Each structure stands twice: as C-alpha cells, then as structure tokens.
Amino acid sequence: MFTRNERTALRDELVAAARADHRIAGAAVTGSAAGGAEDGWSDVDLAFGLADGADQAVVIGDWTAAMYERHGAVAHLDSPRGGTIYRVFLLASTLQVDIAFAPAAEFGAIAPTFRLLFGTAREVPAATPPEAGELVGMGWLYALHARSSIERGRGWQALYMINGLRDQVVALACLRHDLPAWQGRGVDGLPEAVTRPLLDALAGALDDATLRRAFAVATEALLAEARDVDPGLADRLTAPLRALTGGSAAPGEELH
C-alpha cells in the first residue's frame, strides 16, 4: 500500500520529468489534488500537453516504459477522448496513476479540477455529462434482458442486467441533483430519500424471488426518473416495463 508521501514524491518526480522532456510543452495536476479534495486513497492525476510536432505514440511509449521500469507499474489501460489518450497505470503499491497525453490543441481544462503547472492551456470544450434520454434508453434495454434472463433461469446474467438497470437509475438521479453522473462519482451525495429505496434493488441471492423483487424495484425507480426527464416517454414505458416485472398500474394510475 502506498503512503501519501510516496504519492506526492512520485507526482513531483513525474512533473520534473515532464519539464525535462522537450516533447511536452505543458503540464497540469487534475482530479482531486487539483480540487483540494485529495485524501489517502486518491490517485495521481496529470495532464501533459504535447509540443507541436511531437509524436504522441512515441511519447506515450517512452513514458509507459519508464512507468514499468522505474515506478513499479504492473498493468495499464487507455481511455481516449478526442485526440487525447488517458493512460491509466496500476502500480505494485496499488497506486493508480492517470496521465493524459493531449495534442497541443486539446490541452486545457475539461473540468474545474485542472491546475496548470507550466505551459499554456487552451480553451477546450468541457466534458459533458451523460445524456438523460440515453440513460433511460439503456435502462429499459437492461430491463428487457433482465426479464429474459430471469425467465431462462440464468441467475448470474439476470443479476448483471439488474445491476446495469440500477446503474442507469443512479446516473439519472445524479443528473437530477446536479451531481457527477459518470461512474457513480456523485451517488454518495444523493439524498437518502433517493438511495434508501434502491437498497431493495440489490439482489443478494440468485433465487427467483430475490431476483424478481430487485428487478421490480429497479424498474419502478427507472420509471420515476424517466418521468422527470420526459413525462410522455415515461407514460409510454409504464405498461411494457411493468409487464416485464409482472406488475400492474399503481392505485389511481392508468396504464397507457
């Protein structure tokens, strides 16, 4: 396990290496450290702006080799955004190191958590939250597959689909409460009135009754969030989604 001091020392070392690399024209601290919210579990988050003419693939390759040879990396993966490559490293100490390698035109703040260290940041479009209508669509798609998985007796697949359905509900609730909606980042900021009912959408076993109960709760939660996004769509979804769970209209409510 890494310590705070080890994390700080590594971040300082990486920034110093970036200053010495003529192919890197700018650097910024991003993530929780830039926003004053760093704690004992935070990652190292850095963004590098490449100099004009720098070969992005070569730069990334050289830095990746250094992460393995000098800093104890054991694995990595990439998450691209536009022309920027976010390379995420796992170190043997369990520390996560995220380094964004951005073309010069894309080096800038896409979120408030961006603290420029050197170089010039460009004006770039901010990262956009997920689109609510797409989340609703993914929700009913997960619901369809949850139903078929339950009916086929595929408990693990049903659990996967119910979890996916609940994740869309959580993201929609985060959007509604102006919280970060990606990867559950804002879910712990949701009011208890939103999260408490979702406890019943957690399936702790694979028996038919448990799966069906969790599925029904998650489906009702999706309909409630959909109503806030598009009441007409929610009305159209109510009958077919409740048919999936074997439910019926709530008292005083028509199925459309």
C-alpha positions in Angstrom: 0.0 0.0 0.0 1.3 3.5 -0.9 1.6 6.3 1.5 0.7 10.0 1.0 4.3 10.9 1.0 5.2 8.3 -1.6 2.3 9.5 -3.8 3.5 13.1 -3.5 7.1 12.2 -4.3 6.0 10.2 -7.4 3.9 13.1 -8.7 6.7 15.5 -8.2 9.1 13.2 -10.0 6.8 12.8 -12.9 6.2 16.6 -13.2 10.0 17.1 -13.1 10.4 14.5 -15.9 7.8 16.3 -17.9 9.6 19.6 -17.6 12.8 18.0 -18.8 11.1 16.3 -21.8 11.2 18.7 -24.7 8.3 16.9 -26.3 6.0 18.1 -23.5 5.0 21.8 -23.6 2.6 21.9 -20.7 1.5 20.0 -17.6 -1.3 20.2 -15.1 -2.5 18.5 -12.0 -6.0 17.2 -12.4 -8.5 15.3 -10.3 -8.9 15.5 -6.6 -5.5 17.1 -5.9 -6.4 20.0 -8.2 -9.7 20.5 -6.5 -8.5 20.4 -2.9 -10.2 17.1 -2.2 -7.3 14.7 -2.1 -7.4 12.0 0.6 -5.4 8.9 1.4 -7.0 6.9 -1.4 -6.6 9.4 -4.2 -4.8 8.7 -7.5 -2.1 10.7 -9.2 -3.8 12.6 -12.0 -1.7 14.5 -14.5 -2.3 16.0 -17.9 0.5 16.7 -20.4 0.2 18.9 -23.4 2.4 17.7 -26.2 4.6 20.2 -28.1 3.8 20.9 -31.8 5.3 18.1 -33.9 5.7 15.6 -31.1 4.8 12.1 -32.0 2.1 11.1 -29.5 2.6 7.4 -29.8 6.3 7.6 -29.3 5.9 9.9 -26.2 3.4 7.6 -24.7 5.6 4.6 -25.4 8.6 6.1 -23.7 6.6 7.2 -20.7 5.0 3.8 -20.4 8.4 2.1 -20.4 9.5 4.4 -17.7 6.4 3.7 -15.6 7.2 0.0 -15.7 11.0 0.2 -15.4 11.2 2.9 -12.7 7.9 3.2 -10.9 6.6 -0.3 -10.5 3.7 -0.3 -13.0 2.2 -3.8 -13.4 -0.6 -3.0 -15.9 -2.2 -0.2 -17.8 -5.2 0.6 -20.0 -6.2 3.5 -22.3 -9.3 5.7 -22.2 -9.3 8.0 -25.3 -11.2 11.3 -25.5 -10.9 13.0 -28.9 -7.2 13.1 -29.7 -6.2 12.8 -26.1 -5.1 9.4 -24.7 -5.6 8.9 -21.0 -3.2 6.1 -20.0 -4.1 4.6 -16.6 -1.4 2.7 -14.7 -1.7 0.3 -11.8 1.4 0.3 -9.6 2.5 -2.6 -7.4 1.8 -0.4 -4.4 -1.9 -0.3 -5.6 -1.5 3.4 -6.5 -3.3 4.4 -9.7 -1.6 6.9 -12.0 -3.5 8.6 -14.7 -1.6 10.5 -17.3 -3.4 12.4 -20.2 -1.3 12.9 -23.3 -3.0 15.7 -25.2 -2.2 17.2 -28.5 -1.4 20.9 -28.1 -4.8 22.0 -29.3 -6.6 19.8 -26.7 -4.5 20.7 -23.7 -6.8 22.5 -21.4 -9.4 22.2 -18.6 -12.4 20.0 -19.4 -13.5 20.2 -15.7 -12.9 22.6 -12.8 -10.3 20.2 -11.4 -7.4 21.4 -13.6 -4.4 23.2 -12.1 -1.8 24.4 -14.6 1.8 23.8 -13.6 3.6 25.1 -16.7 2.9 25.8 -20.3 -0.2 27.3 -21.9 -3.7 25.8 -21.5 -6.1 26.2 -24.4 -9.8 26.9 -24.3 -11.4 23.4 -24.9 -14.9 22.2 -24.6 -15.8 21.0 -21.1 -16.6 17.3 -20.6 -20.3 16.7 -20.9 -22.4 14.6 -18.6 -24.3 11.6 -20.0 -27.4 12.4 -21.9 -30.5 11.6 -19.8 -32.5 10.2 -22.7 -29.8 7.8 -23.5 -29.6 6.6 -19.8 -33.4 6.0 -19.9 -32.9 4.0 -23.1 -30.2 1.9 -21.7 -32.3 1.4 -18.6 -35.2 -0.2 -20.5 -32.8 -2.2 -22.6 -31.3 -3.7 -19.4 -34.8 -4.3 -18.2 -35.7 -6.3 -21.3 -32.6 -8.5 -20.8 -33.2 -8.9 -17.1 -36.6 -10.3 -17.8 -35.5 -12.8 -20.3 -32.5 -13.8 -18.1 -34.8 -14.5 -15.2 -37.3 -16.5 -17.3 -34.5 -18.6 -18.7 -33.2 -19.4 -15.3 -29.9 -17.6 -15.9 -29.4 -16.1 -12.5 -26.0 -14.6 -12.9 -26.9 -13.0 -16.2 -30.1 -11.7 -14.6 -28.1 -10.2 -11.7 -25.8 -8.5 -14.2 -28.7 -6.9 -16.1 -30.5 -5.8 -12.9 -27.3 -4.2 -11.7 -26.9 -2.4 -15.1 -30.5 -1.2 -14.8 -29.9 0.2 -11.3 -26.7 1.9 -12.5 -28.8 3.9 -15.1 -31.2 4.9 -12.4 -28.3 6.1 -10.2 -26.9 8.1 -13.1 -30.2 9.7 -13.8 -30.7 10.6 -10.1 -27.2 12.2 -10.1 -28.1 14.3 -13.1 -31.3 15.4 -11.5 -29.5 16.5 -8.4 -26.6 18.2 -10.3 -24.1 15.7 -9.2 -21.4 13.9 -11.2 -23.1 11.1 -13.1 -20.2 9.2 -14.6 -19.0 6.0 -12.8 -21.1 6.6 -9.7 -19.0 9.6 -8.7 -21.9 11.6 -7.3 -24.1 8.8 -5.8 -22.9 9.3 -2.2 -24.1 12.9 -2.4 -27.7 11.8 -3.3 -30.4 12.3 -0.6 -31.2 9.3 1.5 -34.8 9.6 0.1 -33.4 8.6 -3.3 -30.9 6.0 -2.2 -32.8 4.2 0.6 -35.5 2.7 -1.7 -32.7 1.5 -4.1 -31.5 -0.9 -1.4 -34.3 -3.2 -2.3 -33.0 -3.2 -5.9 -29.9 -5.0 -4.6 -30.1 -8.7 -5.3 -28.1 -10.6 -2.6 -29.0 -14.0 -3.9 -29.8 -15.7 -7.2 -33.1 -17.3 -6.3 -36.1 -16.4 -8.4 -38.0 -14.5 -5.8 -35.0 -12.3 -4.9 -34.2 -11.5 -8.5 -37.8 -10.6 -9.3 -38.1 -8.4 -6.3 -34.9 -6.5 -7.1 -35.9 -6.2 -10.8 -39.3 -4.8 -9.9 -37.9 -2.2 -7.6 -35.2 -1.1 -10.1 -37.9 -0.9 -12.8 -40.1 1.3 -10.8 -37.2 3.6 -9.9 -36.3 3.9 -13.7 -39.9 4.9 -14.4 -39.8 7.5 -11.7 -36.6 9.0 -13.0 -37.8 8.8 -16.6 -40.9 10.8 -15.6 -38.6 13.7 -14.6 -36.8 13.5 -17.9 -39.7 13.1 -20.3 -43.2 12.5 -18.9 -44.6 11.4 -22.2 -41.9 8.8 -22.6 -42.4 7.6 -19.0 -46.1 7.2 -19.8 -45.3 5.1 -22.9 -42.8 3.0 -21.0 -45.0 2.3 -17.9 -47.2 -0.5 -19.3 -44.5 -2.5 -21.1 -42.0 -2.2 -18.3 -44.5 -3.3 -15.6 -45.5 -6.1 -17.9 -41.8 -7.3 -17.8 -41.9 -7.5 -14.0 -45.5 -8.9 -13.8 -46.7 -5.7 -12.2 -49.7 -3.5 -12.8 -50.5 0.1 -12.6 -50.2 1.8 -9.2 -53.5 2.7 -7.5 -55.2 5.5 -9.3 -52.8 5.3 -12.3 -53.7 4.2 -15.8 -51.5 2.1 -17.9 -51.1 3.9 -21.3 
